[in-house]
């Protein structure tokens, strides 16, 4: 059973997987240190996995703990900003 969590949707993230972690594959390491953005966070067996999208449209999963998140995430997400911007434009 897993649970979806979306408050971080759109937040910029840079993966920093631990070296030689058996939970990661060559693809995870190929996209390490590259900036992407979070599509969603899923909790599986008590661990949070982030679905991270990159500019080449590749999607790679990382443990949330192994991501460096954009500092603005603490003030609200990129998605929230777009929603708010849309509200202001309609007003």
Buried (B, 14 or more C-beta within 10 A) or exposed (E): EEEEBEEBBBBBBBBEBEEEEEEBEEEBBEBBEBBBBBBBBBBEEEEBBBBBBBEEEEEBBBBBEBBEBBEEBEEEBBBBEEEEEEEEEEE
